């Protein structure tokens, strides 16, 4: 850990501040979610559910 005290606060690196790494598959989950939401809105707009 490379945290250091500077004056009245502590400075951390980016990884230490996030407390870990984001997974490699995270972007694919986010993209899939956005695509499914867009498809859902399109289906509702076209009257597909009612």
N, CA, C and O atoms as a DFTB+ gen file, in Angstrom:
200 C
 N C O
     1  1       0.863      -1.176       0.000
     2  2       0.000       0.000       0.000
     3  2       0.900       1.227       0.000
     4  3       1.836       1.325       0.794
     5  1       0.612       2.150      -0.887
     6  2       1.467       3.325      -0.996
     7  2       0.748       4.594      -0.552
     8  3       1.075       5.691      -1.006
     9  1      -0.229       4.441       0.335
    10  2      -0.921       5.621       0.856
    11  2       0.058       6.443       1.690
    12  3       0.888       5.903       2.421
    13  1      -0.060       7.736       1.562
    14  2       0.831       8.600       2.350
    15  2       0.052       9.797       2.864
    16  3      -0.873      10.289       2.217
    17  1       0.441      10.243       4.019
    18  2      -0.225      11.383       4.658
    19  2       0.405      12.671       4.145
    20  3       1.622      12.847       4.199
    21  1      -0.428      13.553       3.654
    22  2       0.017      14.844       3.166
    23  2      -0.815      15.896       3.881
    24  3      -2.033      15.965       3.715
    25  1      -0.139      16.715       4.679
    26  2      -0.815      17.715       5.507
    27  2      -1.901      17.043       6.348
    28  3      -1.593      16.248       7.235
    29  1      -3.179      17.361       6.072
    30  2      -4.257      16.815       6.888
    31  2      -5.110      15.785       6.139
    32  3      -6.227      15.487       6.562
    33  1      -4.584      15.228       5.009
    34  2      -5.326      14.213       4.279
    35  2      -4.387      13.092       3.825
    36  3      -3.165      13.219       3.903
    37  1      -4.978      12.004       3.355
    38  2      -4.212      10.850       2.886
    39  2      -4.383      10.740       1.380
    40  3      -5.501      10.832       0.871
    41  1      -3.280      10.544       0.663
    42  2      -3.330      10.379      -0.787
    43  2      -3.165       8.905      -1.135
    44  3      -2.305       8.215      -0.588
    45  1      -4.018       8.428      -2.068
    46  2      -3.995       7.040      -2.519
    47  2      -3.821       7.007      -4.031
    48  3      -4.098       7.984      -4.727
    49  1      -3.354       5.857      -4.528
    50  2      -3.331       5.671      -5.978
    51  2      -4.758       5.377      -6.437
    52  3      -5.641       5.143      -5.611
    53  1      -4.988       5.388      -7.765
    54  2      -6.338       5.138      -8.292
    55  2      -6.839       3.755      -7.902
    56  3      -7.989       3.612      -7.488
    57  1      -5.994       2.732      -8.028
    58  2      -6.416       1.368      -7.702
    59  2      -6.744       1.224      -6.221
    60  3      -7.696       0.530      -5.865
    61  1      -5.979       1.861      -5.369
    62  2      -6.254       1.794      -3.928
    63  2      -7.569       2.495      -3.592
    64  3      -8.320       2.030      -2.735
    65  1      -7.843       3.592      -4.252
    66  2      -9.067       4.327      -3.980
    67  2     -10.295       3.531      -4.414
    68  3     -11.340       3.595      -3.767
    69  1     -10.169       2.778      -5.515
    70  2     -11.286       1.963      -5.991
    71  2     -11.399       0.656      -5.217
    72  3     -12.428      -0.016      -5.285
    73  1     -10.380       0.300      -4.504
    74  2     -10.346      -0.941      -3.720
    75  2     -10.411      -2.168      -4.606
    76  3     -10.969      -3.187      -4.200
    77  1      -9.857      -2.096      -5.800
    78  2      -9.803      -3.280      -6.649
    79  2      -9.917      -2.943      -8.114
    80  3      -9.961      -1.776      -8.502
    81  1      -9.964      -3.991      -8.928
    82  2     -10.081      -3.831     -10.364
    83  2     -11.501      -4.127     -10.806
    84  3     -12.206      -4.918     -10.180
    85  1     -11.914      -3.489     -11.885
    86  2     -13.192      -3.853     -12.475
    87  2     -12.947      -5.081     -13.338
    88  3     -11.874      -5.223     -13.923
    89  1     -13.914      -5.952     -13.421
    90  2     -13.758      -7.177     -14.197
    91  2     -13.660      -6.899     -15.677
    92  3     -14.135      -5.872     -16.164
    93  1     -13.046      -7.815     -16.385
    94  2     -12.881      -7.648     -17.834
    95  2     -14.221      -7.770     -18.559
    96  3     -14.398      -7.174     -19.622
    97  1     -15.163      -8.528     -18.007
    98  2     -16.454      -8.712     -18.659
    99  2     -17.462      -7.630     -18.342
   100  3     -18.581      -7.659     -18.852
   101  1     -17.087      -6.683     -17.513
   102  2     -18.032      -5.653     -17.091
   103  2     -18.567      -4.850     -18.262
   104  3     -19.763      -4.564     -18.316
   105  1     -17.717      -4.486     -19.191
   106  2     -18.179      -3.674     -20.318
   107  2     -19.185      -4.424     -21.172
   108  3     -20.101      -3.815     -21.726
   109  1     -19.028      -5.751     -21.289
   110  2     -19.971      -6.537     -22.079
   111  2     -21.331      -6.610     -21.390
   112  3     -22.365      -6.577     -22.058
   113  1     -21.339      -6.706     -20.083
   114  2     -22.597      -6.715     -19.335
   115  2     -23.298      -5.367     -19.495
   116  3     -24.512      -5.321     -19.695
   117  1     -22.551      -4.280     -19.409
   118  2     -23.149      -2.951     -19.564
   119  2     -23.696      -2.747     -20.969
   120  3     -24.791      -2.207     -21.132
   121  1     -22.954      -3.169     -21.982
   122  2     -23.413      -3.024     -23.363
   123  2     -24.668      -3.861     -23.587
   124  3     -25.630      -3.384     -24.190
   125  1     -24.667      -5.103     -23.107
   126  2     -25.837      -5.975     -23.272
   127  2     -27.058      -5.367     -22.584
   128  3     -28.161      -5.417     -23.128
   129  1     -26.873      -4.799     -21.401
   130  2     -27.975      -4.179     -20.687
   131  2     -28.557      -2.996     -21.437
   132  3     -29.776      -2.849     -21.520
   133  1     -27.703      -2.161     -21.975
   134  2     -28.170      -0.986     -22.727
   135  2     -28.912      -1.431     -23.987
   136  3     -29.952      -0.870     -24.329
   137  1     -28.377      -2.437     -24.672
   138  2     -29.033      -2.935     -25.887
   139  2     -30.412      -3.496     -25.558
   140  3     -31.371      -3.239     -26.285
   141  1     -30.525      -4.258     -24.474
   142  2     -31.817      -4.819     -24.097
   143  2     -32.824      -3.734     -23.704
   144  3     -34.012      -3.860     -24.001
   145  1     -32.370      -2.695     -23.056
   146  2     -33.266      -1.587     -22.704
   147  2     -33.767      -0.886     -23.964
   148  3     -34.949      -0.555     -24.059
   149  1     -32.886      -0.658     -24.921
   150  2     -33.287      -0.010     -26.178
   151  2     -34.293      -0.884     -26.917
   152  3     -35.282      -0.378     -27.446
   153  1     -34.048      -2.198     -26.957
   154  2     -34.992      -3.112     -27.611
   155  2     -36.346      -3.081     -26.888
   156  3     -37.397      -3.083     -27.529
   157  1     -36.313      -3.054     -25.568
   158  2     -37.554      -2.987     -24.797
   159  2     -38.345      -1.724     -25.068
   160  3     -39.559      -1.775     -25.266
   161  1     -37.662      -0.590     -25.078
   162  2     -38.351       0.680     -25.369
   163  2     -38.921       0.668     -26.793
   164  3     -40.028       1.156     -27.018
   165  1     -38.180       0.120     -27.742
   166  2     -38.666       0.051     -29.124
   167  2     -39.906      -0.829     -29.219
   168  3     -40.850      -0.506     -29.941
   169  1     -39.902      -1.943     -28.488
   170  2     -41.055      -2.843     -28.515
   171  2     -42.280      -2.154     -27.925
   172  3     -43.382      -2.276     -28.459
   173  1     -42.091      -1.440     -26.841
   174  2     -43.215      -0.723     -26.228
   175  2     -43.715       0.389     -27.160
   176  3     -44.923       0.583     -27.293
   177  1     -42.812       1.106     -27.792
   178  2     -43.184       2.210     -28.678
   179  2     -43.963       1.687     -29.901
   180  3     -44.840       2.375     -30.424
   181  1     -43.635       0.475     -30.344
   182  2     -44.318      -0.096     -31.508
   183  2     -45.574      -0.854     -31.113
   184  3     -46.245      -1.425     -31.973
   185  1     -45.902      -0.871     -29.830
   186  2     -47.139      -1.531     -29.386
   187  2     -46.993      -3.031     -29.250
   188  3     -47.984      -3.758     -29.327
   189  1     -45.799      -3.498     -29.054
   190  2     -45.565      -4.937     -28.988
   191  2     -46.068      -5.588     -27.714
   192  3     -46.228      -6.808     -27.669
   193  1     -46.319      -4.800     -26.677
   194  2     -46.749      -5.383     -25.414
   195  2     -48.137      -4.918     -24.987
   196  3     -48.424      -4.855     -23.792
   197  1     -48.960      -4.606     -25.900
   198  2     -50.226      -4.247     -25.371
   199  2     -51.177      -3.569     -26.260
   200  3     -52.287      -3.241     -25.841
